[in-house]
Amino acid sequence: MAQPLNFVLNVPETPEDHGSQEPSPYDESEVHDSFHQLIQEQSQWVAEEGLELQQREPGAGGQETSGHLDESFCFVGSGQQALPGPEDALVHSTATLRILASMPSRTIGRSRGAVICQYYNRSVRLRRRVSRPELKGVRRSARPSLRLYDLELDPAALQEEEKRFLLVKELQGLPAAQRDHMLRGMPLGLAEKRCLREESQTPTGKQRGRQGPRGLFPCCGRLRDACVLALHSLGLGLLAGLHALRPWRYALKQIGGQFGSSVLSYFLFLKTLLAFNALLLLPLLAFIVGVQAAFPPPAPPGSARSFTGLELLTGGGRFTHTAMYYGYYANSTLNQPCAPAPAGGRCSREAAGLPYSMPLAYLFTVGLAFFITCVTLVYSMSHSFGESYRVGSTSGVHAVTVFCSWDHKVTQRRASRLQHDNIRTHLKELLAEWQRRRGSQSACGRLRRVAVRGLVWLLSLGTTLGCTVAVYAFSELMIKSPVSAEQEGALLALPVVVGLLNLGAPYLFRCLAALERHDSPVLEVYVAVCRNLILKMVILGILCYHWLGRRVGTLKDQCWENFVGQELYRLVVLDFVFVLLDTLLGELVWRLISEKQLKRREKPEFDIAGNVLELIYGQTLTWLGVVFSPLLPAIQIVKLLLVFYVKKTSLMANCQAPRRPWLASHMSTVFISLLCFPSFLGAAIFLCFAVWRVKPSSTCGPFRSLDSMYEAGKVWVRRLEEAGPRVSWLPWVHRYLVENTFPVYLVSALLLAVIYLHIQVVKGQRRVICLLKEQISNEGEDKVFLINKLHSVYERKERSRAGRTQEAERLTDDPDAW
């Protein structure tokens, strides 16, 4: 360890010093100076008067000084490194002092003395702003002179005490409210703040504090303080309760600490899907399901069936004529504005008003729910992009993670253990990513891997094509072999086939991915996500064609909307069943086999790609079925809740952390993007085609008498035109904002522009941050270069001086040399 460097500056007094008055610390123009200006002034005096810095002899008399430049009245920063001269003499040149004065590190330090000094200056400014009288009773020793200090520093303890005394004097001159506010904002310990508060209280204030506010007795004051503290504690308890109401707060911290950010991203995505479904369900319950339940339609004959339990899987039977499906909702107004007259007269236009039209409410509520979901998705995607792709989020944070990650407010053992696990796992991910960046590969190895990966992609695409053909062939077989109403169990055939393909194909993809041997686990997950996404989206495309292209024609005299809603319900329910099977077979059974048969204690890893694509697949089914089954988002919410607890329990018991840790900094952004573009966009196209182009069934639903669902808006406009001039603006709004396609294109262009601008802003911020980092690095290198240059010049000068001195001594000792 380097010892502190001690030096003093002998400054002879000048005649001006005796006749000049010391600047008062209350004159801000004199006190509020900068370190740079002070050192420049000292350097100028050194140059003019020929002063020299001398190394202090050990044991020399005089006042001892510290070995570094302390905060001299808030102007001097941290310690200063002296340059070694010849014969171990520590001498600072004038140029070196000037360079050191320009370094930002001299003003960055924030010790306790610097904090007290900073708030002393702030108290001076605050006192002058409120026009309080200056303190004239301060003794002369409490007003130090900058001229007398020069570079000869007092001990740090004496300076800090002096600053503390001045700060206490200034705090005494402030009102009590401002003094308490300033003390609260000081970055000091509680004990230090208490001492400052006690010292800054005047005798009158102390007496008032003992008597209580407004001259109350001490018992009344204590009662008031107890009530205030009780109310404050109650408020903090309520805030903590609201904070604890966040779903799965502790579980998410536990998962992130034990398994890393990669596995945590799956559960965060599941939580996001839960919020989207809740947001989608609220308007449907308020404007469709709730209103129709308040005015139930008459039950059709033969609808009362006994409950067998199979309805929970098929969605038919007792559930067919309920609010679960499209066919339950009426195609008329639900509230009559007036009763018909006894003579058979009609209601007047003034009494008629605007009835609640269920077809119109059904159409506009679904459209509004999709619009809100679209805006929320775009905002979530842009926000996630800005959070995950900012500079410094994944690199260069090792020191910050080591030294600045611990939260010292954590006192409970369980919370500290969670924080410890989080920091440890995060460090593993950072180090693993740093090691992968340093890896290199030969050209032959790269070519061989490209060939293997190309072959694996061909096999994966062939598997996807085979699954697609199987789904199409089986759906055609279901059309040619219709199932009667008594054979409800046979309706599960197509969903079972789809579920088996969605369950088995990802395992085949994982086996093929083992041949690729990706260096980066992130790339491996991205490749698996792409393959699973292609499989599931193609299967959903075949199913959409099966429903709207084939089933509508074969179910002309039946309620085909109910059939599509039941198919989607079966797919959602069986998807949950196959998720349970996947958890049981893929995680629990594999762990038992590894422990007993293979005699290994290795647990399987959590399949992030397969599980995330299962969530996206289930959410796409929910969006596809909103029109045909308005309560399908409620089923999806229950399913997500169960999936979370099942997956979390299985993860803790049957899985292990990734063998190769990796930082999932962009995973949430990728998942939200996939949810927005392939999933939501495909569902929106499917529903728009069903609303605009497909003829509704004539036996059920709110659009049974129309050629398309969209015509409900036109019928409503015609009724508004007949209602009178009071609502004539509504047809204009419908004509120019709904029927016209320009607003749709305008809104789409605005959304795309917002996304593009946000991306460009983030890119600009990243560029600016990179330039600033480069500038900081260059500034540091420049300062090192200048210091080295000054040091070399100083050494050459000293060597030249030493040479001339030796030559003079030699000539003095040897007269013959002349």
ROKE-887684 format. One line per field, with one value per residue (C-alpha): x, y, z; residue number from 0. Coordinates in steps of 0.5 Angstrom, whole numbers. Each point is the difference from the previous one (the first is absolute). Layout:
<pts>
east: c(X	...)
north: c(Y	...)
up: c(Z	...)
i: c(NUM	...)
</pts>
This chain:
<pts>
east: c(0	3	1	-4	5	1	2	0	0	4	-3	3	-5	0	-2	-7	-2	1	-4	-6	-6	-2	-5	-6	-3	-7	2	-2	4	6	-1	-4	7	2	6	3	0	3	6	1	1	4	4	1	2	5	3	0	3	5	-3	2	-4	5	-1	-1	5	-2	0	0	-4	-6	-7	0	-4	-4	3	-5	-4	-7	-6	2	-6	-4	5	5	-1	3	7	6	6	7	5	6	6	8	2	-7	-2	-7	-1	-6	1	-4	-2	-2	-4	-4	-1	-3	-4	-4	-1	-8	2	2	-7	-3	1	-6	3	-4	4	-2	-7	0	3	-4	-6	3	0	-7	-2	3	-3	-7	1	1	-6	-4	3	2	5	8	3	4	2	5	7	6	3	-7	1	7	3	2	6	3	-2	3	3	2	-6	-2	-2	-6	-3	1	-3	-6	-2	1	-5	-4	-1	-1	-6	-3	0	-3	-5	-2	-2	-5	-7	-1	-4	6	5	-4	-1	8	2	-5	4	7	3	3	-2	-6	5	3	-6	-3	7	-1	-7	1	6	-4	-6	0	-2	-6	-2	3	-5	-6	2	-1	-6	-3	-3	-5	2	-3	2	5	-5	-5	6	2	-7	0	7	-3	-6	5	4	-6	-3	7	1	-7	1	7	-4	-5	5	4	-6	-2	8	-1	-7	4	0	5	5	4	0	2	6	2	-1	5	5	0	0	2	-4	-1	-5	-2	-2	-5	-4	0	-3	-5	-2	0	-5	-4	-1	-2	-5	-3	0	-4	-5	-2	-4	-3	-3	-2	-4	-1	-1	-2	-5	-3	0	-4	-5	0	-3	-5	3	-1	-4	4	6	-1	5	3	7	5	7	2	-2	6	4	-4	-4	-6	-6	-3	5	-3	-6	4	4	6	-2	-2	-7	-2	0	-7	0	-5	0	0	-3	-7	0	-7	-7	-4	-7	-6	-3	5	4	8	5	2	7	1	-2	4	7	6	-2	6	1	3	3	3	3	3	3	3	2	4	3	2	3	4	2	2	4	4	2	2	4	4	1	3	4	3	1	3	5	2	2	3	4	3	8	3	-6	4	8	5	-4	4	3	-7	-3	5	1	-7	-5	-1	-6	2	-8	-1	0	-4	4	-4	0	7	1	-4	4	6	-2	-2	7	3	-4	1	7	1	-4	4	6	-2	-2	7	3	-4	2	7	-1	2	0	3	-2	-1	-4	-5	-1	-1	-5	-4	-1	-2	-5	-3	-1	-4	-4	-2	-2	-4	-4	-1	-3	-4	-3	-2	-4	-3	-2	-3	-4	-3	-2	-3	-4	-3	-1	-4	-4	-2	-2	-4	-1	-7	-2	0	7	3	6	2	1	6	4	2	2	4	4	2	2	4	4	1	3	4	3	4	3	3	2	4	3	2	3	5	3	1	4	-1	6	-5	-6	-4	1	-3	-6	-1	0	-4	-5	0	-2	-5	-3	0	-4	-5	-2	0	-5	-4	-1	-2	-5	-3	-1	-3	-5	-2	1	-3	-4	-4	-2	-2	-4	-5	-6	4	3	7	3	-2	4	6	0	-1	6	4	-2	2	7	1	-2	4	6	0	-1	6	4	-1	2	6	2	-1	4	5	2	-2	1	6	3	-2	3	6	1	-2	2	5	3	1	-2	-1	-7	-2	0	-6	-2	-1	-2	-5	-4	0	-3	-5	-2	0	-4	-5	-1	-1	-6	-3	1	-3	-6	-2	-6	-2	1	0	2	6	4	-2	2	6	1	-1	4	6	0	0	5	5	-1	1	6	3	-1	3	6	2	-1	2	5	7	3	2	7	3	-3	-2	-3	-7	1	-5	-4	-6	0	0	-6	-4	2	-2	-7	-1	2	-2	-5	-4	1	-3	-5	-2	0	-4	-6	0	-1	-6	-3	0	0	-4	-7	-3	-4	-8	-2	4	4	-1	2	-5	-4	6	4	7	1	3	-7	-3	4	-4	-6	1	2	-7	-3	4	-2	-8	1	1	5	2	5	1	8	0	-1	5	5	-2	1	6	4	-3	-2	6	6	5	-1	2	6	2	0	4	5	0	1	6	3	0	3	5	2	1	5	3	0	3	5	2	1	4	5	0	2	5	3	0	4	5	1	1	5	4	-1	4	5	1	1	5	4	1	2	5	2	1	3	5	2	1	4	5	0	2	5	3	0	3	5	2	0	5	4	1	2	5	3	0	3	6	2	5	-6	-1)
north: c(0	7	4	7	6	5	7	7	7	6	6	6	6	6	7	-1	-5	4	5	-4	-2	-7	-2	-3	-6	3	4	-5	3	-1	-7	-3	-1	-6	-5	2	7	-1	-4	4	6	-4	-2	7	3	-6	2	8	-1	-6	-4	-7	-7	-3	-7	0	-3	-5	3	7	5	4	-2	-7	0	-6	-3	1	6	0	4	7	4	-5	2	-6	-7	-7	-1	2	-4	3	-2	-3	5	-2	-3	-2	8	1	6	3	5	6	-4	-6	4	3	-7	-3	6	-1	-8	-1	-5	6	2	-7	-2	0	-1	2	6	2	-2	5	5	0	1	5	4	-2	3	6	1	-2	5	6	-2	0	7	-2	4	-2	-3	6	-4	-5	1	2	-7	-3	4	-4	4	-3	4	-3	-7	0	-7	-1	-4	-1	-7	-3	-1	8	2	-5	3	7	-1	-4	6	5	-5	0	7	1	-5	4	5	-3	-2	-6	-3	2	-3	-7	0	1	-5	-5	1	-1	-6	-1	-6	1	1	6	3	-1	4	5	1	0	5	5	1	6	1	2	-5	-5	2	1	-8	-2	4	-3	4	6	0	-7	-4	-6	-5	3	1	-8	-2	4	-3	-7	2	2	-6	-4	3	0	-7	-2	4	-4	-7	2	1	-6	-4	3	-2	-7	-1	0	-7	-5	5	-5	-6	4	3	-7	-3	6	-2	-7	-1	6	6	-5	-5	7	3	-6	1	8	-1	-5	6	5	-5	0	8	0	-5	4	6	-4	-3	7	3	-7	-1	7	1	-7	-5	4	4	-7	-3	5	-1	-7	-3	-5	-7	-4	-7	-6	4	-2	-6	-4	2	-6	3	-1	7	2	-3	1	7	-3	-3	4	6	1	4	5	6	-3	0	4	-3	2	7	4	4	5	6	-2	6	3	7	1	-5	0	4	-3	2	-3	6	1	3	7	2	4	-6	-5	2	-5	-7	-5	-4	-7	-1	7	-1	-6	2	7	-4	-5	5	5	-6	-2	8	0	-6	2	7	-4	-5	6	4	-6	-2	7	0	-6	1	7	-4	-6	3	6	0	-2	-5	-6	2	3	-1	-5	5	4	-7	-2	6	4	-6	-1	3	2	1	-7	-3	-6	-7	-2	6	0	-7	2	6	-4	-5	5	4	-7	-2	6	0	-7	3	6	-5	-5	5	4	-7	-2	7	-2	-7	-1	-5	-2	0	-7	-1	6	-4	-6	3	3	-6	-4	6	0	-7	1	5	-4	-5	5	3	-7	-2	6	-1	-8	3	5	-5	-5	6	1	-7	-1	6	-2	-7	3	4	-6	-4	5	-2	0	4	-6	-2	6	-4	0	7	0	-4	6	4	-6	-1	7	0	-7	4	6	-5	-4	4	5	-6	-2	7	-1	-6	3	6	-4	-2	8	1	8	4	5	-3	6	-1	-8	3	5	-6	-4	5	1	-7	-1	7	-2	-7	3	6	-5	-5	6	3	-7	0	7	-2	-7	5	5	-3	-7	0	6	-3	-7	3	5	-2	0	5	-1	6	-5	-5	4	2	-7	-2	6	-2	-7	2	5	-6	-5	4	1	-8	-1	6	-5	-6	4	2	-7	-4	5	2	-5	-6	2	2	-7	-4	4	-1	-8	-3	4	2	7	6	5	3	2	7	4	1	7	0	-5	2	8	-3	-4	7	4	-6	0	8	0	-5	4	6	-4	-2	7	1	-7	-1	6	-3	-4	5	-2	-7	2	4	-6	-4	5	0	-8	0	5	-4	-7	2	4	-6	-5	5	0	-8	-3	5	3	7	0	-3	6	6	6	7	0	8	0	-6	4	4	-6	-3	6	1	-7	1	7	-2	-7	-1	6	2	-7	0	7	-2	-6	4	5	-5	-3	7	2	-6	-6	0	-1	-6	1	-4	4	5	8	0	-5	4	4	-2	2	2	6	2	1	7	2	-2	4	6	0	0	6	4	-2	2	8	5	0	-6	1	1	-8	-2	5	-3	-7	2	3	-3	-7	-2	4	-4	7	0	-7	1	7	-4	-6	5	4	-6	-2	7	0	-7	3	6	-4	-4	6	3	-6	-1	8	-1	-6	4	6	-5	-3	7	2	-6	0	8	-2	-5	4	6	-5	-2	7	2	-6	2	7	-2	-5	6	5	-5	-2	8	1	-6	3	6	-3	-4	6	4	-6	0	7	0	-6	4	6	-4	-4	7	2	-6	0	7	-3	-1	7)
up: c(0	-2	6	0	-3	5	-3	3	-4	3	-2	3	2	-4	2	-3	4	7	-3	-3	3	0	-4	4	-1	-1	-7	-5	-5	4	3	-6	-4	-4	1	-7	1	7	-3	-6	5	5	-7	-2	7	0	-7	2	7	-2	6	0	2	6	2	8	4	5	7	-2	4	-2	-1	-4	-6	-3	-6	-5	-2	4	-1	1	1	-5	-5	0	-2	2	1	-5	-2	0	-5	2	-2	1	6	2	1	-1	-4	-4	-5	-2	-7	4	5	-5	-4	7	1	-7	2	2	5	4	1	0	7	5	7	6	0	-7	2	6	-4	-6	4	4	-7	-1	7	-2	-7	4	5	-5	-4	6	2	7	4	-1	6	3	7	-3	3	-5	0	-3	-6	-3	-6	-6	-1	6	-2	-7	0	7	3	7	2	-2	6	2	-7	1	7	-3	-5	4	5	-6	-2	6	1	-7	2	6	-4	-4	1	4	-7	-4	4	1	-7	-2	6	-3	-7	2	-2	7	6	4	6	-3	-2	7	3	-5	2	7	-1	-5	5	4	7	-2	-4	5	5	-5	-2	8	1	-7	-6	2	7	1	6	-1	1	-6	-4	1	-2	-6	-2	1	-4	-6	0	1	-7	-3	2	-3	-7	0	1	-5	-5	1	0	-7	-2	2	-4	-6	-2	1	3	4	-5	-6	5	2	-7	-3	6	-1	-8	-3	-4	-6	4	3	-6	-2	7	-1	-7	3	5	-6	-4	6	0	-7	1	6	-4	-6	5	3	-5	-3	7	1	-7	-2	5	6	-4	-4	7	3	-6	-1	-7	0	0	-6	0	2	3	7	1	5	2	-1	1	-7	-1	3	-5	-6	1	-2	3	6	-2	-7	1	5	0	-1	-8	-5	-2	7	-1	-3	-6	2	5	7	4	-3	0	1	1	-6	0	2	-7	-3	-1	-1	4	-2	-2	6	5	-4	1	-2	2	2	-6	1	-7	0	7	-1	-7	3	7	-3	-5	6	4	-6	-1	8	-1	-6	3	6	-4	-4	7	3	-6	0	7	1	-6	3	6	-2	-6	4	0	6	2	-2	0	5	6	4	4	1	2	5	4	-1	-1	8	3	7	2	0	7	-1	-1	-5	-4	1	-3	-6	-1	1	-5	-5	0	-1	-6	-3	0	-2	-6	-2	1	-5	-5	1	-2	-6	-3	1	-4	-7	-5	-6	-7	-1	6	-2	-6	3	5	-6	-4	7	1	-7	0	7	-3	-6	5	5	-6	-3	7	0	-7	2	6	-4	-5	6	3	-7	-2	7	0	-7	3	5	-5	-4	6	4	7	3	7	4	-2	4	1	-7	-1	4	-5	-4	6	3	-7	0	7	-1	-6	4	6	-4	-5	5	3	-7	-1	6	-2	-7	4	4	-7	-1	6	0	4	3	4	-3	-7	2	3	-6	-5	4	1	-8	-1	5	-2	-8	2	5	-5	-6	4	2	-7	-2	6	-2	-8	3	4	-5	-6	1	6	-2	-6	3	6	-4	4	7	4	-2	4	6	-3	-1	7	3	-5	3	7	-1	-3	6	6	-4	-1	8	1	-5	4	6	-3	-3	7	3	-6	-2	7	6	-4	-3	7	3	-6	1	8	0	-7	-2	7	-2	4	-6	0	-7	-2	-1	-7	-1	-8	1	6	-3	-7	4	3	-6	-3	5	0	-8	1	5	-4	-6	4	3	-5	1	7	4	7	-3	3	7	-2	-2	6	5	-5	1	7	1	-5	4	6	-3	-4	6	5	-6	-1	7	1	-6	-4	1	-2	-7	-1	-4	3	-5	1	-3	-1	-6	1	3	-6	-5	3	0	-7	-2	4	-4	-7	-2	6	1	-8	-2	5	-3	-7	2	3	-5	-5	4	1	-7	-4	3	0	7	2	-1	7	5	3	-1	-7	-3	-4	-4	-5	4	7	-3	-2	7	0	-7	3	6	-4	-4	7	2	-6	1	8	-2	-1	8	-2	-7	1	2	-7	-2	5	-3	-7	0	6	0	-8	-3	0	1	7	1	-4	3	7	-2	-3	6	4	-4	0	8	-1	-5	4	7	-4	-3	7	3	-5	1	7	-1	-4	4	6	-4	-2	7	3	-6	2	8	-2	-5	6	5	-5	-2	7	1	-6	3	7	-3	-5	6	4	-6	-1	8	0	-6	4	6	-3	-4	7	3	-5	0	8	-1	-5	5	6	-4	-3	7	3	-6	-1	-6	-4	-1)
i: c(0	1	2	3	4	5	6	7	8	9	10	11	12	13	14	15	16	17	18	19	20	21	22	23	24	25	26	27	28	29	30	31	32	33	34	35	36	37	38	39	40	41	42	43	44	45	46	47	48	49	50	51	52	53	54	55	56	57	58	59	60	61	62	63	64	65	66	67	68	69	70	71	72	73	74	75	76	77	78	79	80	81	82	83	84	85	86	87	88	89	90	91	92	93	94	95	96	97	98	99	100	101	102	103	104	105	106	107	108	109	110	111	112	113	114	115	116	117	118	119	120	121	122	123	124	125	126	127	128	129	130	131	132	133	134	135	136	137	138	139	140	141	142	143	144	145	146	147	148	149	150	151	152	153	154	155	156	157	158	159	160	161	162	163	164	165	166	167	168	169	170	171	172	173	174	175	176	177	178	179	180	181	182	183	184	185	186	187	188	189	190	191	192	193	194	195	196	197	198	199	200	201	202	203	204	205	206	207	208	209	210	211	212	213	214	215	216	217	218	219	220	221	222	223	224	225	226	227	228	229	230	231	232	233	234	235	236	237	238	239	240	241	242	243	244	245	246	247	248	249	250	251	252	253	254	255	256	257	258	259	260	261	262	263	264	265	266	267	268	269	270	271	272	273	274	275	276	277	278	279	280	281	282	283	284	285	286	287	288	289	290	291	292	293	294	295	296	297	298	299	300	301	302	303	304	305	306	307	308	309	310	311	312	313	314	315	316	317	318	319	320	321	322	323	324	325	326	327	328	329	330	331	332	333	334	335	336	337	338	339	340	341	342	343	344	345	346	347	348	349	350	351	352	353	354	355	356	357	358	359	360	361	362	363	364	365	366	367	368	369	370	371	372	373	374	375	376	377	378	379	380	381	382	383	384	385	386	387	388	389	390	391	392	393	394	395	396	397	398	399	400	401	402	403	404	405	406	407	408	409	410	411	412	413	414	415	416	417	418	419	420	421	422	423	424	425	426	427	428	429	430	431	432	433	434	435	436	437	438	439	440	441	442	443	444	445	446	447	448	449	450	451	452	453	454	455	456	457	458	459	460	461	462	463	464	465	466	467	468	469	470	471	472	473	474	475	476	477	478	479	480	481	482	483	484	485	486	487	488	489	490	491	492	493	494	495	496	497	498	499	500	501	502	503	504	505	506	507	508	509	510	511	512	513	514	515	516	517	518	519	520	521	522	523	524	525	526	527	528	529	530	531	532	533	534	535	536	537	538	539	540	541	542	543	544	545	546	547	548	549	550	551	552	553	554	555	556	557	558	559	560	561	562	563	564	565	566	567	568	569	570	571	572	573	574	575	576	577	578	579	580	581	582	583	584	585	586	587	588	589	590	591	592	593	594	595	596	597	598	599	600	601	602	603	604	605	606	607	608	609	610	611	612	613	614	615	616	617	618	619	620	621	622	623	624	625	626	627	628	629	630	631	632	633	634	635	636	637	638	639	640	641	642	643	644	645	646	647	648	649	650	651	652	653	654	655	656	657	658	659	660	661	662	663	664	665	666	667	668	669	670	671	672	673	674	675	676	677	678	679	680	681	682	683	684	685	686	687	688	689	690	691	692	693	694	695	696	697	698	699	700	701	702	703	704	705	706	707	708	709	710	711	712	713	714	715	716	717	718	719	720	721	722	723	724	725	726	727	728	729	730	731	732	733	734	735	736	737	738	739	740	741	742	743	744	745	746	747	748	749	750	751	752	753	754	755	756	757	758	759	760	761	762	763	764	765	766	767	768	769	770	771	772	773	774	775	776	777	778	779	780	781	782	783	784	785	786	787	788	789	790	791	792	793	794	795	796	797	798	799	800	801	802	803	804	805	806	807	808	809	810	811	812	813	814	815	816	817)
</pts>
